[in-house]
Amino acid sequence: MLFFVLGNHPEISLAEILAVLGPVEYRLINQQTLIITQDLAIEPQILIRRLGGTIKLGKIKQTIKHWQPQTVVPIVTDLLSAYQGKVKFGFSVYGAPKLNLKPLAMELKKELKTQSLNSRWVTSRDQALSSVVVEQNKLIEQGADIVIIKDNDSYLIGKTWAVQAFKELSARDYGRPARDDHSGMLPPKLAQIMLNLSGAKFNQVVLDPFCGSGTVLAEALLMGFQQVQGTDISAKAVKDTETNLAWLKKNQPQIGNYLVRLVDARKLLQIIPAKSIDVIVTEPYLGPQRGRIDYKTTVVELMDLYSQALLAMAQVLKPQGRVVMIWSVIQNRPLLLQPKDFTIIKSHNNQTARGLLYSRPGQKIKREIIILQKK
């Protein structure tokens, strides 16, 4: 039984996991944790680096009915049995905020001492250890992040196998040579999520017609896509994308091929052959990022831009090709857009909502992830 600790947008995280793993038996224990109830063969480090919306993943060792330290100690000791020398351990609790971990930690340290093992209990202010704490204390390599999940009247005890690669994500976001803070940056994690929601295969051609500084293209190449293309109406954006992808290629020479060109997203046929693209993943202009927003004027502008761009996308997409696109949500009002060449695809876990909402507190403009399939 596998567990996944979901990010700040659980519905999106779940949709992404199901898109990547396919039809699986699962249970959502609470807003934070998902359990895959069937056996799956996974490579934890590869999977966690692909999933933009997952914080941790690991395996459940055992289920217990009643919380008693003396019951849990043998389970945790077994999880730590492979280590020698000084062992580090920490606890991450989900769904049981009042659980007192100190008696368990003290009993565990005693038991480890009888086995001639010195140990250190890694703690934090929160009930669950963050990815940063787990990584900085090397709990994956030199001990264990013991996960405790409250499941109705039972407790699931497991061990974290992998955590989100926050250092790598931050380096790609803030460390790349060409970064434009004024154009509304797409987070690399969200780009990963969108690519996964597309269902694209690594041998298919991916296009981003609003490529900006190249976030979608970079994440696609790192995932393993062999052919990616980007276009933008801005010469600066094209240059920034080329600079960033060249930087990425220098650091990751194994990545696939990319092509970046200058063209209006509403006129893609000028440079891209008809029916030549498998999948489009993109975040277009979302509206003014700063200052006062004139709602009516902005909505008219965006509706016109998106409608014309979608007509052009339909021309270059292969039959049944998919688009994963961000639509702007201004003042909590989604755009009333109905593209005639596409069918809206609902996510696996939500057959009622049109799209998946992604936002941060205080944002004037929110994002709606829309999945479309060419008719």
Secondary structure, 3 states (H helix, E strand, C coil): CEEEEECCCHHHHHHHHHHHHCCCCEEECCCCEEEECCCCCCCHHHHHHHCCCEEEEEEEEEEECCCCHHHHHHHHHHHCCCCCCEEEEEEEEECCCCCCCHHHHHHHHHHHHHCCCEEEEECCCCCCCCHHHHHHCCHHHHEEEEEEEEECCEEEEEEEEEECCHHHHHHHHHCCCCCCCCCCCCCHHHHHHHHHHHCCCCCCEEEECCCCCCHHHHHHHHHCCCEEEEEECCHHHHHHHHHHHHHHHHHCCCCCEEEEEECCHHHHHHCCCCCCEEEEEECCCCCCCCCCCCHHHHHHHHHHHHHHHHHHHHHHEEEEEEEEEEEEEECCEECCCCCCCEEECCECCECCCCCEEECCCCCCEEEEEEEEEEC
